[in-house]
Amino acid sequence: MSATPPLSATAGSIGASVTLKLNSAAARMRAEGEPVIHLGGGEPKSLAPAEAVAAGIALLKTGEVRYTPAAGTPAMKDAVIAYTERYYDRRIGRDNVMVSAGAKQAIMVALMALVNPGDEVVFPVPYWVSYPEMARIAGGVPVPVPLDKEAYQPTVAAMAAALTARTRVVMLNSTSNPSGKILSQDFLTEVIGMCQDRGIAILMDDIYHRLVFDGRHTPHCYECTDKSVDEAGILVLNGVSKQYAMTGFRVGWAVGPAPIIKAMSNIQSHLSGGPCTISQAASVAALLGDQQSVDRLLADLEERRNQTADLLESIPGVELLRPDGTFYCFADFSAFDADSARLSQRFLEKIQVVTVPGIEFGMEGYQRLSFCGGMGDVREGIRRIRWLLNEDGAPELKAGDRVFTR
Ligand SMILES: Cc1ncc(COP(=O)(O)O)c(C=O)c1O
């Protein structure tokens, strides 16, 4: 029997995704006939815009589905240019755009272009689960900055204290997964200014910037600097996944200074080449379309946010700061168990409800519950949680023909 060849140090430093582990445990239980409620998802369930689907089909039907330039088709770059003008009020050229296989790849390639071994990548808590692992894959050292609970974002002083001579990148995500909170314009202005003074690159993960409720606006980076896209030291990362419900198309993009975009495009040309040609055609149509699907998605999510937040707030002991956007509620369950992974496991085993433990986002005691699935599932999932946590509740709970016991 041959021994398994040793893995690289990088592979050894990358943890298995708890989210994926939860997904496969839930799928296994479902296959066994258990009434699993999945509140761990990260994608809207609405359909991709009709014009995007039609454009993808039209290209596919020609049978001529070829490689595209590594940084994306000219048409897709032009659609991103139009998007940047519309939502960021900045005129850019094609050399300021790289299209990639999802925002995830754009972020990863940006880190590969900017980070040397041992360099520090700074980001606020709570952070998107992939940031620490992406920083490590790029050879960097993740530096999470603790949150100021009052403001639900780190203080500027805490961000400043986290910056060292080794800091190469600051990553910001607004509106935030998991908290659904928007970073304030003051905070962004201060942090961007600090980074610009020190030559630190800023990665703005704007994947949820349009998914905000109550008529709010997510302040964007170019409202916080008077420098041009080429001079600001900022990369804006975005994609079609969330706003157009096009997760499976795998199209994202980066907008930023031409020399960084060029370096990223060179890396991407060897890593994967251009993103899927059919998906780029579909994304052009989504970006240039009438945006009605985004309006509908937003109205639907806002209603779901209201209902989900009301239900969570009705559980004695659960603390929730209502999300301003996204499709997640990030709630404090520490009154019941400070160990979020253990509580999430208990939810899964005892009441077959999947939530994502806060520790995955750098915040113990919290759980993230998604409201992008069916509202029936959300209501039933939260009903089960409420029953499990409150010992004075009904003695047993029926879900279909399943009777749970504490
Ligand atoms: C904060 C954040 N950034 C980036 C992504 C990546 O999106 P995609 O690769 O689907 O474009 C996600 C997806 O969950 C996300 O939540």
The ligand as an SDF file (V2000), in Angstrom:
LIG
                    3D

 16 16  0  0  0  0  0  0  0  0999 V2000
  -19.4610   38.6160    1.3470 C   0  0  0  0  0  0  0  0  0  0  0  0
  -19.3410   37.7580    0.1400 C   0  0  0  0  0  0  0  0  0  0  0  0
  -18.3960   38.0410   -0.7600 N   0  0  0  0  0  0  0  0  0  0  0  0
  -18.2400   37.3050   -1.8730 C   0  0  0  0  0  0  0  0  0  0  0  0
  -19.0490   36.2040   -2.1230 C   0  0  0  0  0  0  0  0  0  0  0  0
  -18.7890   35.4070   -3.3710 C   0  0  0  0  0  0  0  0  0  0  0  0
  -19.7750   35.4950   -4.3180 O   0  0  0  0  0  0  0  0  0  0  0  0
  -19.6550   34.8320   -5.7510 P   0  0  0  0  0  0  0  0  0  0  0  0
  -18.3340   34.1190   -5.8430 O   0  0  0  0  0  0  0  0  0  0  0  0
  -20.8010   33.9010   -5.8740 O   0  0  0  0  0  0  0  0  0  0  0  0
  -19.7380   35.9630   -6.7370 O   0  0  0  0  0  0  0  0  0  0  0  0
  -20.0450   35.8640   -1.2000 C   0  0  0  0  0  0  0  0  0  0  0  0
  -20.8760   34.6620   -1.3990 C   0  0  0  0  0  0  0  0  0  0  0  0
  -21.4360   34.1000   -0.4890 O   0  0  0  0  0  0  0  0  0  0  0  0
  -20.2040   36.6710   -0.0430 C   0  0  0  0  0  0  0  0  0  0  0  0
  -21.1490   36.3960    0.8670 O   0  0  0  0  0  0  0  0  0  0  0  0
  1  2  1  0
  2  3  1  0
  2 15  2  0
  3  4  2  0
  4  5  1  0
  5  6  1  0
  5 12  2  0
  6  7  1  0
  7  8  1  0
  8  9  2  0
  8 10  1  0
  8 11  1  0
 12 13  1  0
 12 15  1  0
 13 14  2  0
 15 16  1  0
M  END
$$$$
